[in-house]
Amino acid sequence: MEAIGSGDLSLLKDLVRDVNDFPLNVGNLLSDAIICEQEEILRWLLSEGANPNHAGFISDGDNALFWAVSRDRRDFVEMLVEAGATVLGGWEFGDDETALHLAAEKGNQELVHYLLQKAEGMAALEAFDDFDRTPLHCAVRSNSLEAARILVEAGADVNALVQVKHQCRIGNPPLRYAVQEGYMEMTKLLLDHGADPDRPGWMWYSARLDLEDLVGPQREQMERLLAVPPLIQIHDSPHQAEMERQLTLDLAHHGLPHYGIAWQDAVGIGETLQVRGEPLRPFKVPLCDAQGQVVGRGSVDFVVLTVDLAFRAFWTELDSPEYRLAKLSSIPRHVWERLDGEQQSWVIRDSRNRHWRSRGSGRLRVEGIDMRTDP
């Protein structure tokens, strides 16, 4: 380090002459050269074949590309990339901040774009650091609007959550950071690209619930951004046709294929659930026969999934002359089995499904199945 700090290339050459595995293993020499801003030494190390993706414990597991970005040295970044450095190269410990995280956090949009295009940065869009953040999280948290715009337009997941990828960890979706800090333009950018204001993160809080911490005009403006009109009747819902399709299939499952739904007397009950930013309520819905006569009643609830797959609707109680289904305290197995793995994880973790989670932490009730998840 002394030779590098003083810029003494001759001394450095003497010191590494007896290193058996030089230049395959250069320890932290590349990072040290960058930190000390010794361009000549950096260029020589790379010319000797030093591995530009090496990362070691002494440099906190961060590769040379990370340190070049930390110094805002575009010339160093380009030298390393031309020598084969990539954003995830040397990311041995799997949760450290990458060069793309750092460039996004610093709001260096030129480096964000360069790393995406030239240093295989696209592979790092969904990489989580040890604070459970993707590069987009970093841009949002520092209110680096243009860096965030580049990332979302490159395909960064605006609803990214570490627990979907790593079940033993719990983080927040990017939108929570924008709302917590009152970043209006950032919030709008994320919403415009499909961010879900009701996606829960740490402690089951969502961006919408974070409104409670804002005050005055800032809160009013943020509420308008996240605002959704209340639904009083099912007719107000754009989801009515899909709901009817799912409920009709569910009637057939229970052996009542000749029954229909009498929406005109449907009544919303219980707490509001959010689907794609649209509130929905559990409903009491009359059943009708083939002649349109009301012959029974039922209750329907919603399993809210991802922002992309709006919801699943199914009967939780049916009462008719032909069939009686007692109030369920669990998600029906036939509904559960129609969900893929990611959708099932959402049912487990989504705080909007509070009435489908048992009081014990980390447990979900599915008909005939005792589901256990990470607390």
C-alpha positions in Angstrom: 0.0 0.0 0.0 2.9 2.4 0.8 4.3 1.9 -2.7 0.9 2.6 -4.3 0.2 5.5 -2.0 3.4 7.2 -3.0 2.9 6.3 -6.7 6.3 4.4 -6.7 5.7 2.0 -9.6 9.3 0.7 -9.5 9.0 -0.2 -5.9 5.7 -1.9 -6.5 7.3 -4.0 -9.3 10.0 -5.1 -6.9 7.5 -6.0 -4.2 5.3 -8.2 -6.5 8.3 -9.9 -8.3 8.4 -12.7 -5.7 4.6 -13.1 -5.4 4.0 -16.6 -6.8 0.4 -16.1 -8.1 0.9 -12.6 -9.5 -1.0 -11.3 -11.4 -3.8 -13.8 -11.0 -4.3 -12.8 -7.4 -3.5 -9.2 -6.8 -5.2 -8.9 -3.5 -6.5 -5.3 -3.2 -3.8 -3.7 -5.4 -6.3 -2.6 -8.0 -8.7 -1.1 -5.4 -5.8 0.5 -3.7 -4.5 2.1 -6.9 -8.0 3.5 -7.5 -8.5 4.8 -4.0 -5.1 6.5 -4.2 -5.9 7.7 -7.7 -2.7 6.3 -9.2 -3.6 6.0 -12.9 -0.1 4.7 -14.0 -0.1 1.9 -11.4 -3.7 0.9 -12.3 -2.8 0.8 -16.0 0.3 -1.3 -15.4 -1.6 -3.8 -13.2 -4.2 -4.3 -15.8 -1.5 -4.6 -18.6 0.1 -7.4 -16.5 -3.2 -9.3 -16.5 -4.5 -8.4 -13.1 -8.0 -9.7 -12.6 -10.3 -6.6 -12.8 -13.1 -8.5 -11.0 -11.1 -9.5 -7.9 -12.6 -8.5 -4.6 -11.2 -9.3 -1.2 -12.1 -9.0 2.4 -9.8 -6.1 3.0 -11.7 -4.0 0.5 -15.0 -5.0 2.1 -15.7 -7.4 -0.7 -16.1 -4.6 -3.2 -14.4 -5.0 -6.6 -12.3 -2.4 -8.3 -15.2 -1.2 -10.4 -17.1 -0.2 -7.2 -14.1 1.9 -6.0 -13.8 3.6 -9.4 -17.5 4.6 -9.2 -17.0 5.8 -5.6 -14.3 8.2 -6.9 -16.5 9.3 -9.8 -13.6 8.3 -12.1 -15.2 7.6 -15.4 -11.7 7.0 -16.9 -10.9 4.3 -14.3 -14.3 2.7 -14.9 -13.7 2.5 -18.7 -10.2 1.1 -18.1 -11.5 -1.6 -15.9 -14.5 -2.5 -18.2 -12.2 -2.7 -21.2 -10.1 -5.1 -19.2 -13.2 -7.3 -18.6 -14.7 -5.9 -15.4 -18.4 -6.4 -14.9 -20.9 -5.1 -12.3 -21.3 -8.5 -10.7 -17.8 -9.6 -11.3 -16.2 -10.6 -8.0 -19.5 -10.2 -6.2 -18.4 -13.1 -4.0 -20.3 -12.4 -0.9 -23.7 -11.9 -2.6 -25.0 -9.0 -0.7 -22.6 -6.1 -1.0 -23.3 -2.9 -2.8 -22.4 -3.2 -6.4 -21.0 -0.4 -8.7 -24.5 0.0 -10.1 -26.0 0.5 -6.7 -23.4 3.1 -5.9 -23.8 5.0 -9.2 -27.6 5.0 -8.8 -27.3 6.3 -5.2 -24.9 9.0 -6.2 -27.3 10.0 -9.1 -24.5 9.6 -11.6 -26.8 9.0 -14.6 -23.9 8.8 -17.1 -22.2 6.0 -15.1 -25.6 4.2 -14.5 -26.1 4.2 -18.3 -22.6 3.1 -19.0 -22.6 0.3 -16.5 -25.9 -1.0 -17.9 -24.7 -0.9 -21.5 -21.0 -1.8 -21.2 -20.4 -3.7 -17.9 -23.3 -6.3 -17.9 -25.2 -4.1 -15.5 -28.5 -5.5 -16.6 -27.7 -8.6 -14.6 -27.5 -6.5 -11.5 -30.9 -4.8 -11.8 -32.4 -7.4 -9.3 -29.3 -7.7 -7.1 -30.0 -6.9 -3.4 -27.3 -5.4 -1.2 -26.9 -6.0 2.5 -29.5 -3.3 3.1 -32.0 -5.3 1.0 -31.9 -2.7 -1.8 -31.7 -3.1 -5.6 -30.0 -0.2 -7.6 -33.5 1.3 -8.1 -34.0 1.4 -4.3 -30.7 3.3 -4.0 -31.7 5.8 -6.7 -35.1 6.3 -5.1 -33.8 6.7 -1.6 -31.3 9.5 -2.7 -34.0 11.0 -4.9 -31.8 10.6 -8.0 -34.7 11.0 -10.4 -32.9 10.6 -13.7 -30.9 7.6 -12.5 -34.1 6.0 -11.4 -35.7 6.8 -14.8 -32.8 5.1 -16.6 -33.2 2.0 -14.4 -36.9 1.6 -14.7 -36.7 2.1 -18.5 -34.1 -0.6 -18.5 -36.5 -3.0 -16.8 -35.8 -2.6 -13.1 -38.7 -4.0 -11.0 -40.5 -1.1 -9.4 -42.1 -3.5 -6.9 -38.9 -5.4 -6.0 -38.9 -7.0 -2.5 -36.0 -8.9 -1.1 -38.3 -11.5 0.6 -39.6 -12.7 -2.8 -36.0 -13.8 -3.6 -34.6 -14.5 -0.2 -37.2 -15.8 2.2 -35.1 -15.2 5.3 -34.9 -11.4 4.7 -37.5 -8.6 4.8 -37.2 -5.3 3.0 -39.4 -2.6 1.4 -40.5 -1.9 -2.1 -38.9 1.2 -3.6 -42.2 3.2 -3.5 -42.1 3.3 0.3 -38.9 5.3 0.3 -40.3 7.8 -2.1 -43.4 8.3 -0.1 -41.7 8.4 3.3 -39.4 11.2 2.1 -42.2 13.1 0.3 -40.4 12.8 -3.1 -43.3 13.7 -5.4 -41.7 13.4 -8.8 -40.0 10.1 -7.8 -43.4 8.8 -6.6 -45.1 9.7 -9.8 -42.3 8.1 -11.9 -42.7 4.8 -10.0 -46.5 4.8 -10.1 -46.3 5.5 -13.9 -44.3 2.4 -14.3 -46.6 0.1 -12.3 -45.5 0.6 -8.6 -48.2 -0.8 -6.2 -48.9 1.6 -3.3 -50.2 -1.3 -1.3 -47.4 -3.7 -1.6 -46.3 -4.5 1.9 -42.8 -4.4 3.2 -41.1 -4.3 6.6 -43.6 -4.7 9.5 -46.4 -5.1 6.8 -46.4 -1.4 6.1 -47.0 -0.2 2.5 -46.5 3.2 0.8 -50.1 4.1 1.4 -49.8 3.6 5.1 -46.6 5.7 5.1 -48.9 8.7 4.4 -49.6 8.9 8.1 -46.1 10.2 8.7 -46.4 13.2 6.3 -48.0 16.5 7.3 -49.5 19.6 5.8 -49.4 20.3 2.0 -46.8 17.5 1.5 -49.3 14.9 2.8 -52.2 16.4 0.8 -50.2 16.3 -2.4 -49.0 12.8 -1.8 -52.5 11.6 -1.0 -53.6 13.0 -4.4 -50.9 11.0 -6.1 -52.0 7.8 -4.4 -55.7 8.5 -4.3 -58.2 6.0 -5.4 -62.0 6.5 -5.4 -64.0 4.5 -2.9 -66.2 1.8 -4.3 -69.6 1.6 -2.8 -71.4 -0.8 -5.2 -69.9 -3.7 -7.2 -71.1 -1.9 -10.4 -68.5 0.7 -9.8 -65.7 -1.9 -10.1 -63.9 -2.5 -13.3 -63.3 -6.0 -12.1 -66.9 -7.1 -12.1 -66.7 -9.2 -15.2 -63.6 -11.1 -14.0 -65.1 -11.5 -10.6 -68.3 -13.0 -12.0 -66.3 -15.4 -14.2 -64.3 -16.6 -11.1 -67.3 -16.9 -8.9 -69.3 -18.8 -11.5 -66.4 -21.3 -11.8 -66.4 -21.5 -8.0 -70.1 -22.3 -8.0 -69.5 -25.1 -10.5 -66.7 -26.4 -8.2 -69.3 -26.6 -5.4 -71.7 -28.5 -7.6 -74.0 -25.6 -8.5 -73.3 -25.0 -12.2 -76.9 -23.8 -12.8 -76.8 -21.0 -10.3 -76.1 -17.4 -11.3 -75.3 -14.1 -9.4 -77.8 -11.3 -8.7 -75.6 -8.3 -8.6 -78.4 -5.8 -8.1 -78.7 -6.7 -4.4 -75.0 -7.2 -3.7 -73.7 -5.4 -0.6 -70.1 -4.5 0.3 -69.1 -5.6 3.8 -65.9 -5.6 5.8 -62.6 -3.8 5.2 -61.5 -2.5 1.9 -58.9 -4.4 0.0 -56.6 -2.9 -2.7 -56.1 -4.4 -6.1 -53.9 -2.4 -8.6 -54.8 0.7 -6.6 -58.5 0.0 -6.8 -60.4 -0.7 -3.6 -62.5 -3.8 -3.4 -64.7 -5.0 -0.6 -65.9 -8.5 0.4 -69.5 -8.7 -0.8 -72.7 -10.4 0.2 -74.1 -11.6 -3.1 -77.5 -13.2 -3.8 -77.7 -16.4 -5.9 -80.3 -16.8 -8.5 -81.6 -19.8 -10.5 -82.0 -20.2 -14.2 -85.2 -18.2 -14.1 -83.5 -15.3 -12.3 -85.3 -15.9 -9.0 -83.1 -15.3 -5.9 -82.7 -18.7 -4.2 -79.8 -18.2 -1.8 -77.0 -16.0 -0.7 -73.3 -16.2 -0.3 -70.2 -14.2 0.8 -67.3 -13.7 -1.4 -63.7 -12.6 -0.5 -60.7 -11.6 -2.5 -57.2 -13.0 -2.4 -55.0 -10.1 -3.6 -51.9 -11.1 -5.5 -49.3 -9.1 -7.4 -49.8 -5.8 -9.2 -49.8 -7.8 -12.4 -52.3 -10.5 -11.5 -55.1 -8.5 -10.0 -57.0 -10.9 -7.7 -58.7 -14.2 -7.1 -62.4 -14.2 -6.0 -64.1 -17.2 -4.4 -67.1 -18.0 -2.2 -66.3 -18.2 1.5 -69.9 -18.9 2.5 -72.9 -20.3 0.5 -76.4 -20.9 1.7 -79.0 -22.4 -0.8 -81.7 -25.1 -0.8 -79.2 -27.4 -2.5 -75.9 -26.7 -0.8 -74.6 -25.1 2.4 -71.0 -24.0 2.8 -70.1 -22.8 6.2 -67.9 -19.7 6.6 -64.4 -20.7 5.7 -61.5 -19.6 7.9 -59.0 -20.6 5.2 -58.2 -20.2 1.5 -59.9 -23.1 -0.4 -57.4 -25.7 -1.6 -58.7 -25.5 -5.2 -58.0 -21.8 -5.3 -54.6 -22.2 -3.8 -53.6 -24.9 -6.3 -54.4 -22.5 -9.2 -51.7 -20.1 -8.0 -48.0 -20.4 -9.1 -45.2 -20.2 -6.6 -44.7 -16.4 -6.7 -48.5 -15.8 -6.4 -48.6 -18.1 -3.4 -45.8 -16.2 -1.8 -47.8 -13.0 -2.2 -50.9 -14.5 -0.5 -48.6 -15.5 2.3 -46.9 -12.2 2.7 -49.5 -9.6 1.6 -50.8 -7.6 4.6 -53.9 -6.9 2.7 -54.9 -10.5 3.3 -54.9 -10.0 7.1 -58.0 -12.1 7.4 -56.3 -15.0 5.7 -53.3 -15.0 8.1 -53.5 -16.6 11.5 -52.6 -14.6 14.5 -49.4 -16.6 14.9 -46.5 -15.0 13.0 -45.5 -16.8 9.8 -48.6 -19.0 9.4 -51.2 -19.1 6.7 -54.4 -21.1 6.6 -55.1 -23.0 3.5 -57.9 -25.6 3.4 -56.4 -28.9 4.4 -52.9 -27.5 4.5 -50.9 -26.0 7.4 -48.7 -23.5 5.7 -45.6 -22.3 7.5 -43.5 -19.4 6.3 -40.7 -17.3 7.6 -41.7 -14.9 10.4 
